[in-house]
Every structure is written in C-alpha cells, then in structure tokens.
C-alpha cells in the first residue's frame, strides 16, 4: 500500500478509535448509573417517594465516572510518553546491547540493522523477552526514531535467520506504516475503560465488610467489577477491529521486502507447530495483544486481533498442507532443537549499480513519481543493498558504532576536517572542552578508517550508532547536539554533508528525548507553505546544478509538479543563511497532510532529475529532507524512468 494513503488511513482509524472509545465510555456510564439505582433501591436511606431526588446522585455519579475514566486515560498516556522503550520495559524485556557478544543476539542485531538501513530509518533499540518461550515479537513507539523492536527468547532460539528476518520485516511494516502511534494510543484509551473494573475488584478485596452502609458499597463495587468485564469486551472488540487487517498487510510487506515467502511463512508454521505457539506468559500480555506478531493471548474468533493462523500461512504458501504440521512439530518440539543456518555472505556490491553512485556520487537517474512511491516501500533490492553496505563497513567503525562511548567519537569523527590544520584543531578543542581530552583523542584516532569510507556509507553508519547514542543521559544527548553544531560551524561555512548529518541526528535524537511529541500526521495544505516550498526547491536546485540557469530550470521543473496558485520564483543559495532558512522551511513542511507530502516529494524528484543524474549532494540532501518530513526513504538504487 502507498505510504501516504496508509498515513491517511491511520488518521481515519484514529478518529474511529476515538468514536468507539466514546461509545464505550457512554455505555459504561449508563451501566454504572443502573447499578447505582439498583443499589439505592435496596438502601433504607433512599427517598424512594421522590424520584427526582435521585437525579443529583446520578449526575454526580456520572461526572465522577467520567472523571475517573478521563484521568486514568491521561495518566496512562502520560506513563507511556517515554515511548517504545517504556512499553518493552513494562513487560520485563531486557535491552540487547549494541555490542552484545551473544551469537543469537548478534544475529538478531545484524538483521535489524540491515532492515533499518534498507527502510531508511534509524536503527531501533532491540529488547528481548528472556523468559518467553513462545515465538512472538512487537514494535512499539510514537515514530520510527523512537521505535523499539522486542522479540521473545523463543523467536531467537527456534527461528532460522530467514524466518527471523521475515518476522522483523513484518514488524518494520508496522513501524513504516504508522501503526505504532495508533497502537500506543490504544493502550492509553483501553486502560481508561478497564480501570473501573480494577477499582471494583480492589474494593471487593479490601471492602468495608459489615460496617454501616457497607452493603451498598459492596453492591456498587460488585457492579463496577462486572462492568469492568464489559470494558474488557469493548476493549477487545476495538483491538480486533483496529489490528486484524493490518496483519495481512504486514505479512505481505515482509514478503515484498525480503523477496521470499519461506521466511515469514516458516515462522508462522513454527508458531502453529511448536508447543506454546506464540502465547505470552506475561501479566501485560492483554495490553499489548494488538501489537504482537502472533496471538499472544488465545482469543476467540470474535475478539481475535490476528487473522486465523492457518489462513495467514495459506495466504503466503497456497500449497501448504496443514497435516504436515504434526510431523514438523515433532522435530521442532524436541528438547534442544535449534535451526540449522548461518550468516550468509551477500553477493552484491551495494546492489544494482548503486556502488558506483556510492563512490562517485553521480549517474543515478531518478523518476519523480518513483521517488514518492518508494517512500516506506523497501524492496528486496534495497535489503540486498543494505546488507552489502553494512558488511562492507570497516570492522573498527562498526565496533565504534556499537559502543555507547565510542559512538559519540564516531559522530564527531564524521564531522571532523580530514586534514590537520586550524579547522581540525578548533574542532578537537571544542570536543576536549565539552567531552574531555580522551574523547578528542579517540575521535582523531578514527580518521584513518573514515578516510576509506564510501560516501554512501556515512549516513547509514550514523544510523547504526543511534541505539548506542540512546544509552546516553538526556543531558549528554543535549550536550552532544551542541557540540555537533559547534563542529559543523567551526570553519564558518556549512557543507551539505555536515548539514545533512546534523539534521538527521537532530531529528532522531530530538524524538528520543520527547517521543510523545513525534510522529503526528500533519494537516497543512500545500497552499499554506508556498514560501517554504520555494526555499526547499531553491536549495536542492542550487546544490544540484553547475550554474544559475540550470538551477532555475531545475527549480521550475519541480514547481510545475505542484498544483499551486501562487507563483514561486527561484532564489539562489545564500552561503550565510541557507541552513537556517531550510530548517525553518522543513519544520513547517513536516506539518503537511500526507497527499501534500507525496506531491512535494514528486516535485523534489523532478528538480533533482532535471539534468538526468543525481549528485551525491542531492542524494544526501534528499535523505535529510525525507528524515525531517518523516518520510522513510530506502537506499537510492538505479531508477529507470517510470
């Protein structure tokens, strides 16, 4: 499905979710009012001869119930504001460290990193549900920058690399399609519906007994407890309605991504064939059921958050015979079973022509419509490219990206002036001042390895370092960004790569610091952003062309793609102010509604394609722009005209 259509669909689902929540709340309030009336009917103190005297009591009860539901919902949403990591930790998951030496965890990390690079997003944090023997996984967060991927121990132990890759690709579909933000909102709303049942259960457990008025209180508590199950009923219906069809889409996306059905189909067969399947033995399982790869609860057909397991398998593998499961399950359920596979070498060099572009920075033809269509739609070639790119990284640089302290040095080294001189000296002095002499020396020590790095590997290397950077404290991350800005401006000018790396880091790390504020779908129209569009297209045209006349033609090629009533005029790139102007423009353009963003990317593609090639500066600018607009862009491969 088209990314921008899916964004619009997520917004529609959000409105539908809110409506269902309101209906459930009204139903609960009405049911509780009936319980209160029944309880008052048995009380000696009720003025039954004056029915209107009950009205203030019912009004007060209704308002109190509404207050409890709303405040509980807001409390839960606030508790989840820490993003995906908060959800994983609530389930007792442990962080898989970037520099882990555990073979199974390293295999998992390699798969996640490759898929993240192929998807055009920062590598998410990875968590492990160590005590869960079933095969399951989920992605959680408010935006791709804040995302975490959590897998069970059973998934690590029982799945081959291809099967694990299929499961992770499935979860990345939820990351790319905007499902995570809806899922985490759903957790907050459902808590509000269920909280009354929790209160009723506690009152019954620790109630007033035989004290005066205790009978009425216990009756109300019993009613609350029963109504809590009404909340469970509505909550499960809402979860089923929101998530069921999205699982088919995620399965199909995983196949599209990996170019083979055996991986995800094999994982689903093992879920069906092993004892325990995908079940979670976790008290929070109900709360995250709608996010999981497989049914973690064992719902009936009415409440199922996932399509029937055999139906999912048959959709992927029409020739599969369910009778085979019994025989296959015998081997899978043997004590000590482990899949037989190993890390396979990737037989491509940056995939289908992109190696030349990676090293030379030109020669990729771009079709404007293909650019917008590729957003959040990685193909198997992108995965091959990402795997080859990652495997080609120098081991020392990869090790630095995986180390919580050396990742800081790596980011600094990517911005360091390669040649010794006044600029490099000033940059090292800034590092020494902000982070200490040891970091300055470690940064300089990485320069020889960076000298041989292909240009196309620089931003993916930074993306791999993001999980390591996320281990820093809030204060350290804020200081890191201040130092990054100092390094960028050390020579009084800003190169395109410096701007792009700084911008990508700011997008990802700012959303790590404030997850709940990220990932919202915009509502602005193109007509509201004429000046910002002019600024963006002018900068891209200015850096992508050799002379003023060519830049103006490229600018007009982009403008002609947009249904704007106002006339936009090309303005050259100002060396002093282009970065600040572009920052302001991107901030507003990120608030565009999904169809408008799609048109804007087509315009960008037309501007870049005006001379029939894509320079390295254009490619890096495009990646930074897409990151700022929350439009995940896969690696740029050879693009033929549509």
Secondary structure, DSSP 8 states (H G I E B T S, - for coil): --HHHHHHHHHHHHHHHHHHHHHHHHHHHHHHHHHHHHHHHT-TT--TT-GGGGHHHHHHHHHHHHHHHHHHHHHHHHHTTT-HHHHHHHTT-EE--TT---HHHHHHHHHHHHHHHHHTS---EEEEETT--S--EEEE-SSGGG-EEEEEHHHHHH--HHHHHHHHHHHHHHHHTTHHHHHHHHHHHHHHHHHHHHHHHHHHHS--TTSTTHHHHHHHHHHHHHHHHHHHHHHHHHHHHHHHHHHHHHHHHHHHHHS-SHHHHHHHHHHHHSTTTT----TTHHHHGGGSSS-SS---TTT-SS--HHHHHHHH-TT--TTHHHHHHHHHTSTT------------SSSTTHHHHHHH-------HHHHHHHTT---HHHHHHHHHHHHTS-HHHHHHHTSTTHHHHHHHHHHS-SS-SHHHHHHHHHHHHHH-HHHHHHHHHTHHHHHT--THHHHHHHHHHHHHHTTS-HHHHHHHHHHHHHHHTTTSS--HHHHHHHHHHHHHHHHHHTGGGS-----B-GGGGHHHHHHHHHHHHHHH-SSHHHHHHHHHHHHTTS--SS--------TTTHHHHHHHHHHHHTTB-HHHHHHHHHHHHHHHHTTS---HHHHHHHHHHHHHTT------------
